[in-house]
């Protein structure tokens, strides 16, 4: 009988999740990872699980999770992280967007076709900064309190592409191989670091090796989608050419007729 309340809670959790837009699917998980619904319900995350807009993913000290998004992107949450999917839509429409908030911890993000089509549609918020991208593989880390060489604030490392870090004090472009820091107190503009943060290099990740091959496959999917979209646009434009030509000829004929009518009579 004790299983009934647990099952009921799970059904309520799934029902509330399906009312929101689908964000993606859990591809790999290691350790303890939970997802919080908008109603406050918690569930353990398993491989193959669907993740929805509005949900928050939390990883424990031993937890990691990789999620493939609907636009063929990928996010990898590191241990001790808390990330919310604020808004997500991947319908092939102008309103498509991908917006996250990272409260603490770290997330590697490999953008999909949403950011390729419209860079302003992709954004990551932290307590310190807003991050935009230009077709990117980057990693954000949010440190809450000083620990050793890690100062409180937001760190961003770019592996590929470009990110733009914005604060009320200014903004900074970050290019491949660069690392930027924005202090949590918000009294200074973002600044480039001379070298990779040491805490970043000391961490141990269990399923990181999966990313490179998966990244190549996903990026090929994105290229195919973008090429198909370009072909569709060209085809649609080509279909309209005869009609456009006919309209141009009709307009030209009307102009000629009007000129004849307006020509002074002898």
Buried (B, 14 or more C-beta within 10 A) or exposed (E): EEEEEEEEBEEEBBEBBEEBBBBBBBBBBBBBBBBBBBEEBEBEBEEEBBBBBBBBBBBEEEBBBBBBBBBBBBBBBBBBBBBBBBBBBBEEEEEBBBBBBBBBBBBBBBBBBBBBBBBEBBBBBBBBBBBBBBBBBBBBBBBBEEEEEBBBBBBBBBEBBBBBBBBEEEBBBBEEEBBBBBBBEBEEBBEEEEEEBEBBEEEEBEBBEBBEEBBEEBBEBBEEBEEEBEEEEEEEEEEEEEEEEEEEEEEEEEEEEEEEEEEEEE
